[in-house]
Amino acid sequence: MFDAHELAARPELMLPAFIESNMLFRSQHNLGYMKPVFERQFLTEHDLRFDEGLRIGEDYLLLASALAAGAKCVVDPTVGYLYHITEGSISRVLKLEHVEAMLTADAGFLRRYRLDAAALAAQRRRRRSLTQAHSFLTLIGHLKRRSLAGALATALRDPAALRHLSMPIAARLRRLKERPSTVRPSEYSAERTAPAMTPHTNKERSTAPDRLARAPFGNGTRP
């Protein structure tokens, strides 16, 4: 998932780089795939915890908040856990309500912390990626309901939503290419799955103890 040499060249993760990597509709894995181990005292002193109102993006918000509060995040390039992608996982399928919750959480993040210029610029780009995702999902909803007027209004309001229509088409073509050539068309499965548009899926931790302690930042990898 992450090249060890690339991680070795990044001894510390800074807030602007972390925010910049957590944009939607990008092909590369973002730094949210790497999971931190926090110092409990730091979390307690700064009143930091997971936002239980978020179904997607709670990991990002916690680490971004810690970095904004002055935490130092050291990167360890060694493998720390296995990463499994499960079709149909809640974090595999992006929904409109997920994006709306992330936009609300990001607004609260900006109200709580004073960011430097680099972090603020990255946060603005992240917000734009979220608003584009919102427009895209709204457009898809209109098309599914065959509401051409609603789809047109959304496209006019945010033309970038039209660009992202290529994603579900590309995902369908990719699945067709992966099917064995020896299988007849009548034997193809009718199951449909939504394209992956978010950086979070199910994780399987290694045998490390389940507790908070001072430790370096770890890298994830696909089995």
Rosetta blueprint (number, residue, H / E / L):
1 M L
2 F L
3 D L
4 A H
5 H H
6 E H
7 L H
8 A H
9 A L
10 R L
11 P L
12 E E
13 L E
14 M L
15 L H
16 P H
17 A H
18 F H
19 I H
20 E H
21 S H
22 N L
23 M L
24 L L
25 F L
26 R L
27 S L
28 Q L
29 H L
30 N L
31 L H
32 G H
33 Y H
34 M L
35 K L
36 P L
37 V L
38 F L
39 E L
40 R H
41 Q H
42 F H
43 L H
44 T H
45 E H
46 H L
47 D L
48 L L
49 R L
50 F L
51 D L
52 E L
53 G L
54 L L
55 R L
56 I L
57 G L
58 E H
59 D H
60 Y H
61 L H
62 L H
63 L H
64 A H
65 S H
66 A H
67 L H
68 A H
69 A L
70 G L
71 A L
72 K L
73 C E
74 V E
75 V E
76 D E
77 P E
78 T E
79 V E
80 G E
81 Y E
82 L E
83 Y E
84 H L
85 I L
86 T L
87 E L
88 G L
89 S L
90 I L
91 S L
92 R L
93 V L
94 L L
95 K L
96 L H
97 E H
98 H H
99 V H
100 E H
101 A H
102 M H
103 L H
104 T H
105 A H
106 D H
107 A H
108 G H
109 F H
110 L H
111 R H
112 R H
113 Y L
114 R L
115 L L
116 D L
117 A H
118 A H
119 A H
120 L H
121 A H
122 A H
123 Q H
124 R H
125 R H
126 R H
127 R H
128 R H
129 S H
130 L H
131 T H
132 Q H
133 A H
134 H H
135 S H
136 F H
137 L H
138 T H
139 L H
140 I H
141 G H
142 H H
143 L H
144 K H
145 R L
146 R L
147 S L
148 L H
149 A H
150 G H
151 A H
152 L H
153 A H
154 T H
155 A H
156 L H
157 R H
158 D L
159 P L
160 A H
161 A H
162 L H
163 R H
164 H L
165 L L
166 S H
167 M H
168 P H
169 I H
170 A H
171 A H
172 R H
173 L H
174 R H
175 R H
176 L H
177 K H
178 E H
179 R L
180 P L
181 S L
182 T L
183 V L
184 R L
185 P H
186 S H
187 E H
188 Y L
189 S L
190 A L
191 E L
192 R L
193 T L
194 A L
195 P L
196 A L
197 M L
198 T L
199 P L
200 H L
201 T L
202 N L
203 K E
204 E E
205 R E
206 S L
207 T L
208 A L
209 P L
210 D L
211 R L
212 L L
213 A L
214 R L
215 A L
216 P L
217 F E
218 G E
219 N E
220 G E
221 T E
222 R L
223 P L
